[in-house]
Amino acid sequence: MNKSLGTTLTPIPPSKKASARVALVGLKEPARMILSDCFRQFGVETVVMTANVPERLKKEKFEACVLKLGPDAEAAMESARTSASNSRMVIYGLGGNAQEAMRYSKYGINAVFHEPLERPAALKLVRATQMLVLHEFHRYVRIPVITEISIVTADSRRFTATSQEISSGGMSMKSAEDVSVGTNVEISFALLTLPRTWVRSTVTWRKPDKTFGVRYDPQDDRRVRIKEWIDAYLES
């Protein structure tokens, strides 16, 4: 047995009355129990879903779902994103890494729980995104989302990155390529209902783990399209 999971798992007591629902799709124990406990801490109810998943995601209202990444995940994401009630739900993947999750990027997958699932890491991710799940948007101005970012530097160097969070003023991302603070770049990406958009930006910070952040050029009017998309995402 994986020692990180332990032989016993002390339940986290609920701190709030449930005000949102998260569908747990195709998950097995102990991942199902770990995630249920983590979401419960923030007043979020979990609903185990094992059959008729596309149909249920089409008809029932959920604020988020956690999907085991695999052959059946795409049909579930397609159903959710084309549903009137769940088109803007927060989608978490379980398994793999951000690069593997890129195959689902057209569905706007928001974040990934890595396997083997460990409770501290799971709780950290739930805590970081629970404001979005609970629709407390006035306290959450960054949208976690995984999609491919194309980057061109001023000296015509081209490379790609994987987005982590996006806001109306900039975004954070990760790439194997090295980039320095102060570098001027032009980034392009597409998100769900947002067609591919280009915007001039400047690298404002970077970390040793290859993550870095950019701020959109305030003189580039194309950034307005990003703000409009974020406003629509939060208001839907």
MOJONOR-V351761 format. One line per field, one symbol per residue. psi: psi as a letter, one per 20 degrees, with the letter a starting at -180 (. if undefined). burial: 1 if it has 9 or more other ideal C-beta (glycine too) atoms within 8 Angstrom, else 0. A space follows every 50 residues. Layout:
psi=???
burial=???
This chain:
psi=qohhhrhqopqpqpiqppjqpppookqrqjhggghggghhhjkpqqopoi qkggghihhqpqhrqppopahihghggggghjphhjhjqpoqqpqbahgh ihijhijlphrppqqpppgghghggghhihhghjkmhijoipopqorppp pprhkjpprqrpqgqqriiaqqrqqiqppqpipprpqqrqodjorpqqpq rppiqqrhjjqrqqpqoiioiihhhgghggghghi.
burial=00001000100000000101111111100011111111111111111010 00110111000111111110011111111110100110111111110101 11011011111111001010111011001111110010000011111111 11100000001111111001111110001000101111101001001011 111001000011111110010110111011111000
